[in-house]
């Protein structure tokens, strides 16, 4: 750390670390299902790819709709209480998954007073597999709904906190750091969750991982407050944090931000809202596809079980940690090239948009070694997270702080819709390609299905960037909201 940072103080980075751990827990919780369904849950409840696709698609739409209201909720409750409500709800939802087996046996047979193993034994004796599938899928959908309802609050609250604690020039970097929690969560998941499930049962993997959120809540209660009220934020650090407000206040025509509520109708009047929403719609589904389906891909195409896939998945997500560069690059363009924050971010995002094109050759090269698609998916994931850190930060560049969580929620809704389409479509396509032994571009069966989805994912970022740039060609902050 340089002398300037020492003089200014660095409590803002402590807050950033809290956001990092919240995001890590967020992604750990949503990964438990993807790492246990194939080996542990599907055999017990007789699920197909389509059943899993339905659950993941509905989670995406629940998450998307919840994001729309979570942003408003966080703006209304304000950051501290909003974040506590969010992580408390999603931790309860995470733990609820564990009781789906007991509830399935209870609903079908009326026998509710059994443990996890007792529920397995009862379900095994039920001859009507269709009923078992329908009941268990419905129960998991409910648990995913509660999980989505809470998890939707994470990014609106985190982006709002970043805007409170960092000046614009540092927000992409700080966002890339806390957003790296998504990668670390995805990284930690395959080397912990399958082994917990193997040793203690899939139910305990949901409970143990879900309980982490309750621990985080204690740290948030005692460590967070607004910077202007925080005893650990020095006057020099507060001046650094508020440098944009200080600079803007000296400009002619400056209008101080008011405390009036922002409505959805107000937000949709601006092209900046539509640009952010479209960019999220085109790209969020790619990350969610890689997150939810890569374990199934290694199982379906390469015959790996969840423990065998642990190391390749670990390597994959280690590669995605390169995304932290995504926060540094726009700062370089601003400081060294004299660009304004929006111009620097859009140039960085264009660079990141080209890397997912490698997914076009992931399946063709997979015939040489499974390590090649693993590495390519890792690079595409790193590009996505770098893109994500910057597209989130465009909200803080363009909108006043009072609207940030609401706009983030609107973009999240759009991203969730895109995620729903790709997750549901993938499940249907994979079952169809497998059962019909489909041939496409030299690929056969389920490999053909994965090749099609990989190809779609490859071009989404360039399409998203082109539309965003067309809607908002130059830096245009909102001053009349």
LINLINZI-V786963 format. One record per residue. N is the residue number from 1. SS is DSSP state (alpha for helix, beta for strand, coil for the rest). PHI is phi in whole degrees, -180 to 180 (NA if undefined). Layout:
# LINLINZI-V786963
N | SS | PHI
N | SS | PHI
This chain:
# LINLINZI-V786963
1 | coil | NA
2 | coil | -82
3 | alpha | -64
4 | alpha | -61
5 | alpha | -64
6 | alpha | -64
7 | alpha | -68
8 | alpha | -71
9 | coil | 102
10 | coil | -140
11 | alpha | -64
12 | alpha | -59
13 | alpha | -77
14 | alpha | -65
15 | alpha | -63
16 | alpha | -61
17 | alpha | -67
18 | alpha | -63
19 | alpha | -64
20 | alpha | -59
21 | alpha | -68
22 | alpha | -62
23 | alpha | -69
24 | alpha | -60
25 | alpha | -64
26 | alpha | -54
27 | alpha | -78
28 | alpha | -61
29 | alpha | -62
30 | alpha | -78
31 | alpha | -86
32 | alpha | -57
33 | alpha | -65
34 | alpha | -65
35 | alpha | -96
36 | alpha | -123
37 | alpha | -67
38 | alpha | -69
39 | alpha | -89
40 | alpha | -115
41 | alpha | -86
42 | alpha | -58
43 | alpha | -62
44 | alpha | -73
45 | alpha | -108
46 | coil | 67
47 | coil | -76
48 | coil | -109
49 | alpha | -58
50 | alpha | -67
51 | alpha | -62
52 | alpha | -64
53 | alpha | -61
54 | alpha | -63
55 | alpha | -65
56 | alpha | -69
57 | alpha | -66
58 | alpha | -68
59 | alpha | -58
60 | alpha | -62
61 | alpha | -73
62 | alpha | -59
63 | alpha | -63
64 | alpha | -64
65 | alpha | -65
66 | alpha | -64
67 | alpha | -59
68 | alpha | -58
69 | alpha | -88
70 | alpha | -64
71 | alpha | -61
72 | alpha | -63
73 | alpha | -63
74 | alpha | -66
75 | alpha | -64
76 | alpha | -76
77 | alpha | -76
78 | coil | 77
79 | alpha | -63
80 | alpha | -63
81 | alpha | -68
82 | alpha | -60
83 | alpha | -67
84 | alpha | -62
85 | alpha | -60
86 | alpha | -61
87 | alpha | -72
88 | alpha | -66
89 | alpha | -66
90 | alpha | -71
91 | alpha | -69
92 | alpha | -63
93 | alpha | -60
94 | alpha | -61
95 | alpha | -70
96 | alpha | -60
97 | alpha | -53
98 | alpha | -63
99 | alpha | -99
100 | alpha | -65
101 | alpha | -66
102 | alpha | -62
103 | alpha | -67
104 | alpha | -63
105 | alpha | -65
106 | alpha | -68
107 | alpha | -66
108 | alpha | -80
109 | alpha | -109
110 | coil | 83
111 | coil | -97
112 | coil | -97
113 | coil | -93
114 | coil | -133
115 | coil | -87
116 | alpha | -61
117 | alpha | -69
118 | alpha | -62
119 | alpha | -64
120 | alpha | -60
121 | alpha | -63
122 | alpha | -67
123 | alpha | -61
124 | alpha | -64
125 | alpha | -89
126 | coil | -80
127 | coil | -79
128 | coil | -84
129 | alpha | -67
130 | alpha | -61
131 | alpha | -67
132 | alpha | -60
133 | alpha | -61
134 | alpha | -62
135 | alpha | -68
136 | alpha | -66
137 | alpha | -62
138 | alpha | -61
139 | alpha | -67
140 | alpha | -67
141 | alpha | -62
142 | alpha | -63
143 | alpha | -62
144 | alpha | -67
145 | alpha | -63
146 | alpha | -64
147 | alpha | -59
148 | alpha | -64
149 | alpha | -58
150 | alpha | -78
151 | alpha | -63
152 | alpha | -61
153 | alpha | -79
154 | alpha | -63
155 | alpha | -72
156 | alpha | -58
157 | alpha | -68
158 | alpha | -68
159 | alpha | -66
160 | alpha | -64
161 | alpha | -62
162 | alpha | -61
163 | alpha | -67
164 | alpha | -74
165 | alpha | -107
166 | coil | -136
167 | coil | -70
168 | alpha | -56
169 | alpha | -67
170 | alpha | -102
171 | alpha | -69
172 | alpha | -64
173 | alpha | -68
174 | alpha | -65
175 | alpha | -65
176 | alpha | -65
177 | alpha | -71
178 | alpha | -70
179 | alpha | -68
180 | alpha | -64
181 | alpha | -59
182 | alpha | -62
183 | alpha | -70
184 | alpha | -66
185 | alpha | -62
186 | alpha | -66
187 | alpha | -72
188 | alpha | -73
189 | alpha | -58
190 | alpha | -70
191 | coil | -99
192 | coil | -127
193 | alpha | -61
194 | alpha | -60
195 | alpha | -76
196 | alpha | -64
197 | alpha | -64
198 | alpha | -66
199 | alpha | -84
200 | alpha | -121
201 | coil | 101
202 | alpha | -62
203 | alpha | -62
204 | alpha | -69
205 | alpha | -65
206 | alpha | -69
207 | alpha | -69
208 | alpha | -64
209 | alpha | -68
210 | alpha | -63
211 | alpha | -69
212 | alpha | -61
213 | alpha | -63
214 | alpha | -67
215 | alpha | -66
216 | alpha | -60
217 | alpha | -58
218 | alpha | -63
219 | alpha | -65
220 | alpha | -63
221 | alpha | -58
222 | alpha | -92
223 | alpha | -108
224 | coil | -102
225 | coil | -159
226 | coil | -62
227 | alpha | -58
228 | alpha | -71
229 | alpha | -109
230 | coil | -88
231 | coil | -68
232 | coil | -91
233 | coil | -96
234 | coil | -72
235 | alpha | -56
236 | alpha | -67
237 | alpha | -68
238 | alpha | -62
239 | alpha | -63
240 | alpha | -64
241 | alpha | -62
242 | coil | -97
243 | alpha | -61
244 | alpha | -67
245 | alpha | -64
246 | alpha | -64
247 | alpha | -67
248 | alpha | -65
249 | alpha | -65
250 | coil | -89
251 | coil | -83
252 | coil | -66
253 | coil | 80
254 | coil | -65
255 | coil | -120
256 | coil | -61
257 | coil | -69
258 | coil | -97
259 | coil | -98
260 | coil | -64
261 | coil | -72
262 | coil | -102
263 | coil | -97
264 | alpha | -61
265 | alpha | -59
266 | alpha | -61
267 | alpha | -66
268 | coil | -75
269 | coil | -76
270 | coil | -107
271 | alpha | -62
272 | alpha | -60
273 | alpha | -64
274 | alpha | -66
275 | alpha | -64
276 | alpha | -61
277 | alpha | -63
278 | alpha | -68
279 | alpha | -60
280 | alpha | -69
281 | alpha | -58
282 | alpha | -75
283 | alpha | -119
284 | alpha | -60
285 | alpha | -62
286 | alpha | -65
287 | alpha | -63
288 | alpha | -67
289 | alpha | -62
290 | alpha | -62
291 | alpha | -67
292 | alpha | -85
293 | alpha | -109
294 | alpha | -62
295 | alpha | -59
296 | alpha | -68
297 | alpha | -62
298 | alpha | -65
299 | alpha | -74
300 | alpha | -72
301 | alpha | -91
302 | alpha | -116
303 | coil | 69
304 | coil | -86
305 | coil | -87
306 | coil | -65
307 | coil | -77
308 | coil | -67
309 | alpha | -81
310 | alpha | -58
311 | alpha | -69
312 | alpha | -58
313 | alpha | -68
314 | alpha | -61
315 | alpha | -63
316 | alpha | -56
317 | alpha | -78
318 | alpha | -62
319 | alpha | -63
320 | alpha | -67
321 | alpha | -64
322 | alpha | -61
323 | alpha | -61
324 | alpha | -59
325 | alpha | -59
326 | alpha | -61
327 | alpha | -83
328 | alpha | -80
329 | alpha | -60
330 | alpha | -64
331 | alpha | -62
332 | alpha | -62
333 | alpha | -64
334 | alpha | -73
335 | alpha | -77
336 | alpha | -97
337 | alpha | -107
338 | coil | 73
339 | coil | -80
340 | coil | -76
341 | alpha | -55
342 | alpha | -67
343 | alpha | -62
344 | alpha | -64
345 | alpha | -66
346 | alpha | -66
347 | alpha | -66
348 | alpha | -63
349 | alpha | -65
350 | alpha | -63
351 | alpha | -61
352 | alpha | -67
353 | alpha | -68
354 | alpha | -81
355 | alpha | -65
356 | alpha | -63
357 | alpha | -59
358 | alpha | -60
359 | alpha | -63
360 | alpha | -61
361 | alpha | -109
362 | alpha | -62
363 | alpha | -70
364 | alpha | -57
365 | alpha | -77
366 | alpha | -63
367 | coil | -73
368 | coil | -80
369 | coil | -163
370 | alpha | -66
371 | alpha | -66
372 | alpha | -68
373 | alpha | -63
374 | alpha | -60
375 | alpha | -66
376 | alpha | -65
377 | alpha | -63
378 | alpha | -61
379 | alpha | -65
380 | alpha | -63
381 | alpha | -66
382 | alpha | -63
383 | alpha | -62
384 | alpha | -64
385 | alpha | -66
386 | alpha | -67
387 | alpha | -58
388 | alpha | -62
389 | alpha | -59
390 | alpha | -82
391 | alpha | -68
392 | alpha | -62
393 | alpha | -73
394 | alpha | -61
395 | alpha | -65
396 | alpha | -66
397 | alpha | -67
398 | alpha | -96
399 | coil | -115
400 | coil | -66
401 | alpha | -58
402 | alpha | -65
403 | alpha | -106
404 | alpha | -62
405 | alpha | -65
406 | alpha | -65
407 | alpha | -65
408 | alpha | -60
409 | alpha | -65
410 | alpha | -62
411 | alpha | -64
412 | alpha | -63
413 | alpha | -60
414 | alpha | -62
415 | alpha | -64
416 | alpha | -66
417 | alpha | -63
418 | alpha | -61
419 | alpha | -67
420 | alpha | -61
421 | alpha | -60
422 | alpha | -74
423 | alpha | -72
424 | alpha | -66
425 | alpha | -61
426 | alpha | -65
427 | alpha | -59
428 | alpha | -65
429 | alpha | -64
430 | alpha | -68
431 | alpha | -66
432 | alpha | -65
433 | alpha | -65
434 | alpha | -73
435 | alpha | -75
436 | coil | -92
437 | coil | 52
438 | coil | -63
439 | beta | -113
440 | beta | -154
441 | coil | 52
442 | coil | 86
443 | beta | -107
444 | beta | -125
445 | coil | 65
446 | alpha | -65
447 | alpha | -63
448 | alpha | -64
449 | alpha | -62
450 | alpha | -66
451 | alpha | -61
452 | alpha | -63
453 | alpha | -68
454 | alpha | -58
455 | alpha | -66
456 | alpha | -63
457 | alpha | -59
458 | alpha | -63
459 | alpha | -102
460 | alpha | -62
461 | alpha | -71
462 | alpha | -66
463 | alpha | -64
464 | alpha | -60
465 | alpha | -63
466 | alpha | -61
467 | alpha | -68
468 | alpha | -59
469 | alpha | -66
470 | alpha | -68
471 | alpha | -74
472 | coil | -130
473 | coil | -69
474 | coil | -144
475 | coil | -57
476 | coil | -145
477 | coil | -66
478 | coil | -84
479 | coil | -119
480 | coil | -118
481 | coil | -98
